[in-house]
Amino acid sequence: GLMVHGYGVTFADLCRIAAPTLVIAGEKDMILEPHTRRIAQAIPHARLCLLPGGDHFCAAKQPGAFNAAVREFLQNPTGKP
């Protein structure tokens, strides 16, 4: 439903997110990669992860890769060494 009817969050809204954020999607996601990249770019402290070969349901279909990406982010949310 969100893809058809929208979700009411604008790119201006995304710019106001202050927390480190992980934007994660499958490489073959139904949300097109340029849009996903734009979301990540709009969030000031976002990190983008595109799971190779993954689709929109990568969390369920590739739990190992998904969990590893989330774990890595949680261990170092700012991405600083």
Stockholm file with secondary structure:
# STOCKHOLM 1.0

chainA/1-81         GLMVHGYGVTFADLCRIAAPTLVIAGEKDMILEPHTRRIAQAIPHARLCLLPGGDHFCAAKQPGAFNAAVREFLQNPTGKP
#=GR chainA/1-81 SS CHHHHCCSCCHHHHTTCCSCEEEEEETTCSSCHHHHHHHHHHSTTEEEEEETTCCTTHHHHCHHHHHHHHHHHHHSTTCCC
#=GC SS_cons        CHHHHCCSCCHHHHTTCCSCEEEEEETTCSSCHHHHHHHHHHSTTEEEEEETTCCTTHHHHCHHHHHHHHHHHHHSTTCCC
//
